[in-house]
Amino acid sequence: FGRGGRKRASAGVWIKPGTGVITVNRRDFVDYFTRVDTRDDVLRPLTVVNMLGQWDIKCMTMGGGVSGQAGAIRLALAKAIMAYIPETRSALKKDGLLKRDARIVFPKKYGQVKARKKYTWVKR
């Protein structure tokens, strides 16, 4: 088991040796992530340790958007692989897959249009 998060999304991943079946929120992996680059991002930990197609993966994710959920699943999957096979830690760490991306949305301020954008200043 591994837990991960990115932006406003969080994910939990369970892995077991199998044929490579991946489900996300009880849906097929390809149906849930329609963009190819998002799928590649999720499968990155498996390609780094050369174990693509050797695990059955069950993911539960909530919050955020598609990109945030993909990042959360990627971190959770890397942590689950590391917990199952501790020897993979160095390869995953070298590729930066065990580090949470701390970037979040900057909050909007009162008296302003957005987080950084201001209303137009008028002298008179």
C-alpha positions as CSV (number, residue, x, y, z in Angstrom):
1,F,0.0,0.0,0.0
2,G,1.1,3.6,-0.7
3,R,-0.4,7.0,-0.2
4,G,0.3,10.1,-2.3
5,G,-0.9,13.6,-2.9
6,R,-0.5,16.4,-5.4
7,K,-2.2,19.8,-5.5
8,R,-5.7,19.1,-4.0
9,A,-5.7,15.4,-5.0
10,S,-4.9,12.4,-2.8
11,A,-4.6,8.8,-3.7
12,G,-4.2,5.3,-2.2
13,V,-2.6,2.4,-4.2
14,W,-2.7,-1.3,-3.5
15,I,-0.4,-3.6,-5.5
16,K,0.0,-7.3,-5.8
17,P,1.8,-9.6,-8.3
18,G,-0.4,-10.3,-11.3
19,T,-0.9,-9.7,-15.0
20,G,-0.9,-5.9,-15.2
21,V,-4.5,-5.0,-14.6
22,I,-4.8,-1.4,-13.4
23,T,-8.1,0.0,-12.0
24,V,-8.7,3.6,-10.9
25,N,-11.8,4.3,-8.8
26,R,-13.2,0.9,-10.0
27,R,-12.8,2.0,-13.6
28,D,-10.4,0.8,-16.3
29,F,-7.1,2.8,-16.3
30,V,-7.4,3.7,-20.0
31,D,-11.0,4.9,-19.6
32,Y,-10.1,7.0,-16.5
33,F,-7.0,8.7,-18.0
34,T,-7.8,9.5,-21.6
35,R,-4.6,11.5,-22.3
36,V,-1.5,9.4,-23.1
37,D,0.9,11.8,-21.3
38,T,-1.1,11.4,-18.1
39,R,-1.0,7.6,-18.4
40,D,2.8,7.7,-19.0
41,D,3.1,9.9,-15.9
42,V,1.2,7.4,-13.7
43,L,3.2,4.4,-15.1
44,R,6.6,6.1,-14.6
45,P,7.5,4.3,-11.4
46,L,6.9,0.9,-13.1
47,T,9.0,1.8,-16.1
48,V,11.9,3.0,-13.8
49,V,12.1,-0.4,-12.0
50,N,11.3,-2.4,-15.2
51,M,8.2,-4.1,-13.7
52,L,5.6,-2.9,-16.2
53,G,2.9,-5.6,-16.6
54,Q,3.9,-7.6,-13.6
55,W,1.6,-6.1,-11.0
56,D,-2.2,-5.8,-10.5
57,I,-2.8,-2.2,-9.3
58,K,-5.9,-0.9,-7.6
59,C,-6.0,2.9,-7.1
60,M,-8.5,5.0,-5.2
61,T,-8.2,8.8,-5.7
62,M,-10.3,11.8,-4.8
63,G,-10.1,15.6,-5.1
64,G,-8.4,17.8,-7.6
65,G,-8.3,17.4,-11.3
66,V,-7.0,14.8,-13.7
67,S,-3.4,16.0,-13.6
68,G,-3.3,16.3,-9.8
69,Q,-4.8,12.8,-9.4
70,A,-2.2,11.4,-11.8
71,G,0.6,12.9,-9.8
72,A,-0.9,11.6,-6.6
73,I,-1.2,8.1,-8.0
74,R,2.4,8.2,-9.3
75,L,3.7,9.1,-5.8
76,A,1.5,6.5,-4.1
77,L,2.6,3.8,-6.6
78,A,6.2,4.6,-6.1
79,K,5.8,4.3,-2.3
80,A,3.9,1.1,-2.7
81,I,6.6,-0.5,-4.9
82,M,9.3,0.7,-2.4
83,A,7.4,-0.8,0.5
84,Y,7.0,-4.2,-1.3
85,I,10.6,-4.3,-2.7
86,P,12.9,-2.1,-0.6
87,E,15.8,-2.6,-3.1
88,T,14.0,-0.3,-5.6
89,R,14.4,2.7,-3.3
90,S,17.6,4.0,-4.9
91,A,16.2,3.8,-8.5
92,L,13.0,5.5,-7.6
93,K,14.8,8.2,-5.5
94,K,17.3,8.9,-8.3
95,D,14.4,9.6,-10.7
96,G,12.7,11.9,-8.1
97,L,9.6,9.7,-7.7
98,L,9.6,9.6,-3.9
99,K,9.3,13.4,-3.5
100,R,5.9,15.1,-3.2
101,D,5.5,18.1,-5.5
102,A,4.7,20.9,-3.0
103,R,3.4,23.4,-5.6
104,I,-0.2,24.4,-4.9
105,V,-2.6,27.1,-6.2
106,F,-1.8,30.5,-4.7
107,P,-4.8,31.8,-2.8
108,K,-6.9,34.8,-4.0
109,K,-6.7,37.9,-1.8
110,Y,-9.6,40.2,-0.9
111,G,-9.5,43.6,-2.7
112,Q,-7.9,42.0,-5.7
113,V,-9.1,40.3,-8.9
114,K,-7.1,37.1,-8.5
115,A,-4.1,35.9,-6.5
116,R,-1.7,38.4,-8.0
117,K,-3.7,40.5,-10.5
118,K,-4.9,43.8,-9.1
119,Y,-7.8,46.1,-10.1
120,T,-6.8,48.9,-12.5
121,W,-5.5,51.9,-10.5
122,V,-7.3,55.1,-11.2
123,K,-5.7,58.4,-10.1
124,R,-8.9,60.5,-10.1
